[in-house]
Amino acid sequence: MENFRKFFEEYDMERLSNVKAFAMDMNALFNRLVEKYMPKTEIVYDRYHM
C-alpha cells in the first residue's frame, strides 16, 4: 500500500482534483487513501471484485 501512498504524495494534486470518479475494489486501505487525497471524488466499486 505504500506505493499507492507515494503516488498520491508525489502526483500533481491539482490534476487529480479534476477526477470525478475513481473505480476500485473494496480494499479498505486504498479506499482511505482516495478519501484522504481526493475527498471530492466519487468512489465507484468494481462489481467484479465484490
Distance bins in CASP14 RR format, pairs under 12 A and 6 or more apart:
PFRMAT RR
TARGET T0000
AUTHOR 0000-0000-0000
RMODE 2
METHOD distances of the structure
MODEL  1
1 7 0 0 0 0 0 1 0 0 0 0 0
1 8 0 0 0 0 0 1 0 0 0 0 0
1 27 0 0 0 0 1 0 0 0 0 0 0
1 28 0 0 0 0 0 1 0 0 0 0 0
1 29 1 0 1 0 0 0 0 0 0 0 0
1 30 1 0 0 1 0 0 0 0 0 0 0
1 31 0 0 0 0 0 1 0 0 0 0 0
1 32 0 0 0 0 1 0 0 0 0 0 0
1 33 1 0 0 1 0 0 0 0 0 0 0
1 34 0 0 0 0 0 1 0 0 0 0 0
2 8 0 0 0 0 0 1 0 0 0 0 0
2 9 0 0 0 0 0 1 0 0 0 0 0
2 29 0 0 0 0 0 1 0 0 0 0 0
2 30 0 0 0 0 0 1 0 0 0 0 0
2 33 0 0 0 0 0 1 0 0 0 0 0
3 9 0 0 0 0 0 1 0 0 0 0 0
3 10 0 0 0 0 0 1 0 0 0 0 0
3 29 0 0 0 0 0 1 0 0 0 0 0
3 30 0 0 0 0 0 1 0 0 0 0 0
3 33 0 0 0 0 0 1 0 0 0 0 0
4 10 0 0 0 0 0 1 0 0 0 0 0
4 11 0 0 0 0 0 1 0 0 0 0 0
4 22 0 0 0 0 0 1 0 0 0 0 0
4 24 0 0 0 0 0 1 0 0 0 0 0
4 27 0 0 0 0 1 0 0 0 0 0 0
4 29 1 0 0 1 0 0 0 0 0 0 0
4 30 1 0 0 1 0 0 0 0 0 0 0
4 31 0 0 0 0 0 1 0 0 0 0 0
4 32 0 0 0 0 0 1 0 0 0 0 0
4 33 1 0 1 0 0 0 0 0 0 0 0
4 34 0 0 0 0 1 0 0 0 0 0 0
4 36 0 0 0 0 0 1 0 0 0 0 0
4 37 0 0 0 0 1 0 0 0 0 0 0
4 38 0 0 0 0 0 1 0 0 0 0 0
5 11 0 0 0 0 0 1 0 0 0 0 0
5 29 0 0 0 0 1 0 0 0 0 0 0
5 30 0 0 0 0 1 0 0 0 0 0 0
5 32 0 0 0 0 1 0 0 0 0 0 0
5 33 1 0 0 1 0 0 0 0 0 0 0
5 34 0 0 0 0 0 1 0 0 0 0 0
5 36 0 0 0 0 1 0 0 0 0 0 0
5 37 0 0 0 0 1 0 0 0 0 0 0
6 33 0 0 0 0 0 1 0 0 0 0 0
6 37 0 0 0 0 0 1 0 0 0 0 0
7 13 0 0 0 0 0 1 0 0 0 0 0
7 16 0 0 0 0 1 0 0 0 0 0 0
7 30 0 0 0 0 0 1 0 0 0 0 0
7 33 0 0 0 0 1 0 0 0 0 0 0
7 34 0 0 0 0 0 1 0 0 0 0 0
7 37 0 0 0 0 1 0 0 0 0 0 0
7 38 0 0 0 0 0 1 0 0 0 0 0
8 15 0 0 0 0 0 1 0 0 0 0 0
8 16 1 0 0 1 0 0 0 0 0 0 0
8 19 0 0 0 0 0 1 0 0 0 0 0
8 22 0 0 0 0 0 1 0 0 0 0 0
8 30 0 0 0 0 0 1 0 0 0 0 0
8 32 0 0 0 0 0 1 0 0 0 0 0
8 33 1 0 1 0 0 0 0 0 0 0 0
8 34 0 0 0 0 1 0 0 0 0 0 0
8 35 0 0 0 0 0 1 0 0 0 0 0
8 36 1 0 0 1 0 0 0 0 0 0 0
8 37 1 0 1 0 0 0 0 0 0 0 0
8 38 1 0 0 1 0 0 0 0 0 0 0
8 39 0 0 0 0 0 1 0 0 0 0 0
8 41 0 0 0 0 0 1 0 0 0 0 0
9 16 0 0 0 0 0 1 0 0 0 0 0
9 33 0 0 0 0 1 0 0 0 0 0 0
9 36 0 0 0 0 0 1 0 0 0 0 0
9 37 0 0 0 0 1 0 0 0 0 0 0
10 16 0 0 0 0 0 1 0 0 0 0 0
10 37 0 0 0 0 0 1 0 0 0 0 0
11 17 0 0 0 0 0 1 0 0 0 0 0
11 19 0 0 0 0 0 1 0 0 0 0 0
11 33 0 0 0 0 0 1 0 0 0 0 0
11 37 0 0 0 0 1 0 0 0 0 0 0
11 38 0 0 0 0 0 1 0 0 0 0 0
12 18 0 0 0 0 0 1 0 0 0 0 0
12 19 0 0 0 0 0 1 0 0 0 0 0
12 37 0 0 0 0 0 1 0 0 0 0 0
13 19 0 0 0 0 0 1 0 0 0 0 0
13 36 0 0 0 0 0 1 0 0 0 0 0
13 37 1 0 0 1 0 0 0 0 0 0 0
13 38 0 0 0 0 1 0 0 0 0 0 0
13 39 0 0 0 0 0 1 0 0 0 0 0
13 40 0 0 0 0 0 1 0 0 0 0 0
13 41 0 0 0 0 0 1 0 0 0 0 0
14 38 0 0 0 0 0 1 0 0 0 0 0
15 37 0 0 0 0 0 1 0 0 0 0 0
15 38 0 0 0 0 0 1 0 0 0 0 0
16 22 0 0 0 0 1 0 0 0 0 0 0
16 33 0 0 0 0 0 1 0 0 0 0 0
16 34 0 0 0 0 1 0 0 0 0 0 0
16 36 0 0 0 0 0 1 0 0 0 0 0
16 37 1 0 0 1 0 0 0 0 0 0 0
16 38 1 0 1 0 0 0 0 0 0 0 0
16 39 0 0 0 0 0 1 0 0 0 0 0
16 40 0 0 0 0 1 0 0 0 0 0 0
16 41 1 0 0 1 0 0 0 0 0 0 0
17 37 0 0 0 0 1 0 0 0 0 0 0
17 38 1 0 0 1 0 0 0 0 0 0 0
17 39 0 0 0 0 1 0 0 0 0 0 0
17 40 1 0 0 1 0 0 0 0 0 0 0
17 41 0 0 0 0 1 0 0 0 0 0 0
18 38 0 0 0 0 0 1 0 0 0 0 0
18 40 0 0 0 0 1 0 0 0 0 0 0
18 41 0 0 0 0 1 0 0 0 0 0 0
19 34 0 0 0 0 1 0 0 0 0 0 0
19 37 0 0 0 0 0 1 0 0 0 0 0
19 38 1 0 0 1 0 0 0 0 0 0 0
19 39 0 0 0 0 0 1 0 0 0 0 0
19 40 0 0 0 0 1 0 0 0 0 0 0
19 41 1 0 1 0 0 0 0 0 0 0 0
19 42 0 0 0 0 1 0 0 0 0 0 0
19 43 0 0 0 0 0 1 0 0 0 0 0
19 44 0 0 0 0 0 1 0 0 0 0 0
20 38 0 0 0 0 0 1 0 0 0 0 0
20 40 0 0 0 0 1 0 0 0 0 0 0
20 41 1 0 0 1 0 0 0 0 0 0 0
20 42 1 0 0 1 0 0 0 0 0 0 0
20 43 0 0 0 0 0 1 0 0 0 0 0
20 44 0 0 0 0 1 0 0 0 0 0 0
21 34 0 0 0 0 0 1 0 0 0 0 0
21 38 0 0 0 0 1 0 0 0 0 0 0
21 40 0 0 0 0 0 1 0 0 0 0 0
21 41 1 0 0 1 0 0 0 0 0 0 0
21 42 1 0 1 0 0 0 0 0 0 0 0
21 43 1 0 0 1 0 0 0 0 0 0 0
21 44 1 0 1 0 0 0 0 0 0 0 0
21 45 0 0 0 0 0 1 0 0 0 0 0
21 46 0 0 0 0 0 1 0 0 0 0 0
22 30 0 0 0 0 1 0 0 0 0 0 0
22 31 0 0 0 0 1 0 0 0 0 0 0
22 33 0 0 0 0 0 1 0 0 0 0 0
22 34 1 0 1 0 0 0 0 0 0 0 0
22 35 0 0 0 0 1 0 0 0 0 0 0
22 37 0 0 0 0 0 1 0 0 0 0 0
22 38 1 0 0 1 0 0 0 0 0 0 0
22 39 0 0 0 0 0 1 0 0 0 0 0
22 40 0 0 0 0 0 1 0 0 0 0 0
22 41 1 0 1 0 0 0 0 0 0 0 0
22 42 1 0 0 1 0 0 0 0 0 0 0
22 43 1 0 1 0 0 0 0 0 0 0 0
22 44 1 0 0 1 0 0 0 0 0 0 0
22 45 0 0 0 0 0 1 0 0 0 0 0
22 46 0 0 0 0 0 1 0 0 0 0 0
23 30 0 0 0 0 0 1 0 0 0 0 0
23 31 0 0 0 0 0 1 0 0 0 0 0
23 34 0 0 0 0 0 1 0 0 0 0 0
23 41 0 0 0 0 0 1 0 0 0 0 0
23 42 0 0 0 0 1 0 0 0 0 0 0
23 43 0 0 0 0 1 0 0 0 0 0 0
23 44 1 0 1 0 0 0 0 0 0 0 0
23 45 1 0 0 1 0 0 0 0 0 0 0
23 46 1 0 1 0 0 0 0 0 0 0 0
23 47 0 0 0 0 1 0 0 0 0 0 0
23 48 0 0 0 0 0 1 0 0 0 0 0
23 49 0 0 0 0 1 0 0 0 0 0 0
24 30 1 0 1 0 0 0 0 0 0 0 0
24 31 1 0 0 1 0 0 0 0 0 0 0
24 32 0 0 0 0 0 1 0 0 0 0 0
24 33 0 0 0 0 1 0 0 0 0 0 0
24 34 1 0 0 1 0 0 0 0 0 0 0
24 35 0 0 0 0 0 1 0 0 0 0 0
24 38 0 0 0 0 0 1 0 0 0 0 0
24 41 0 0 0 0 0 1 0 0 0 0 0
24 42 0 0 0 0 0 1 0 0 0 0 0
24 43 1 0 0 1 0 0 0 0 0 0 0
24 44 1 0 0 1 0 0 0 0 0 0 0
24 45 1 0 0 1 0 0 0 0 0 0 0
24 46 1 0 0 1 0 0 0 0 0 0 0
24 47 0 0 0 0 0 1 0 0 0 0 0
24 48 0 0 0 0 0 1 0 0 0 0 0
24 49 0 0 0 0 1 0 0 0 0 0 0
24 50 0 0 0 0 0 1 0 0 0 0 0
25 31 0 0 0 0 1 0 0 0 0 0 0
25 34 0 0 0 0 0 1 0 0 0 0 0
25 43 0 0 0 0 0 1 0 0 0 0 0
25 44 0 0 0 0 0 1 0 0 0 0 0
25 45 1 0 0 1 0 0 0 0 0 0 0
25 46 1 0 1 0 0 0 0 0 0 0 0
25 47 0 0 0 0 1 0 0 0 0 0 0
25 48 0 0 0 0 1 0 0 0 0 0 0
25 49 1 1 0 0 0 0 0 0 0 0 0
25 50 1 0 0 1 0 0 0 0 0 0 0
26 32 0 0 0 0 0 1 0 0 0 0 0
26 43 0 0 0 0 1 0 0 0 0 0 0
26 44 0 0 0 0 0 1 0 0 0 0 0
26 45 1 0 1 0 0 0 0 0 0 0 0
26 46 0 0 0 0 1 0 0 0 0 0 0
26 47 0 0 0 0 0 1 0 0 0 0 0
26 48 0 0 0 0 0 1 0 0 0 0 0
26 49 1 0 0 1 0 0 0 0 0 0 0
26 50 1 0 0 1 0 0 0 0 0 0 0
27 33 0 0 0 0 1 0 0 0 0 0 0
27 34 0 0 0 0 0 1 0 0 0 0 0
27 43 0 0 0 0 0 1 0 0 0 0 0
27 45 0 0 0 0 0 1 0 0 0 0 0
27 46 0 0 0 0 0 1 0 0 0 0 0
27 49 0 0 0 0 1 0 0 0 0 0 0
27 50 0 0 0 0 0 1 0 0 0 0 0
28 34 0 0 0 0 0 1 0 0 0 0 0
28 35 0 0 0 0 0 1 0 0 0 0 0
28 43 0 0 0 0 0 1 0 0 0 0 0
28 45 0 0 0 0 0 1 0 0 0 0 0
29 35 0 0 0 0 0 1 0 0 0 0 0
29 36 0 0 0 0 0 1 0 0 0 0 0
30 36 0 0 0 0 0 1 0 0 0 0 0
30 37 0 0 0 0 0 1 0 0 0 0 0
30 38 0 0 0 0 0 1 0 0 0 0 0
30 43 0 0 0 0 1 0 0 0 0 0 0
30 45 0 0 0 0 0 1 0 0 0 0 0
30 46 0 0 0 0 0 1 0 0 0 0 0
30 49 0 0 0 0 0 1 0 0 0 0 0
31 37 0 0 0 0 0 1 0 0 0 0 0
31 38 0 0 0 0 0 1 0 0 0 0 0
31 41 0 0 0 0 0 1 0 0 0 0 0
31 43 1 0 0 1 0 0 0 0 0 0 0
31 44 0 0 0 0 0 1 0 0 0 0 0
31 45 0 0 0 0 1 0 0 0 0 0 0
31 46 0 0 0 0 0 1 0 0 0 0 0
32 38 0 0 0 0 0 1 0 0 0 0 0
32 39 0 0 0 0 0 1 0 0 0 0 0
32 43 0 0 0 0 0 1 0 0 0 0 0
33 39 0 0 0 0 0 1 0 0 0 0 0
33 41 0 0 0 0 0 1 0 0 0 0 0
33 43 0 0 0 0 0 1 0 0 0 0 0
34 40 0 0 0 0 0 1 0 0 0 0 0
34 41 1 0 0 1 0 0 0 0 0 0 0
34 42 0 0 0 0 1 0 0 0 0 0 0
34 43 1 0 1 0 0 0 0 0 0 0 0
34 44 0 0 0 0 0 1 0 0 0 0 0
34 45 0 0 0 0 0 1 0 0 0 0 0
35 41 0 0 0 0 1 0 0 0 0 0 0
35 42 0 0 0 0 0 1 0 0 0 0 0
35 43 1 0 0 1 0 0 0 0 0 0 0
36 43 0 0 0 0 0 1 0 0 0 0 0
44 50 0 0 0 0 0 1 0 0 0 0 0
END
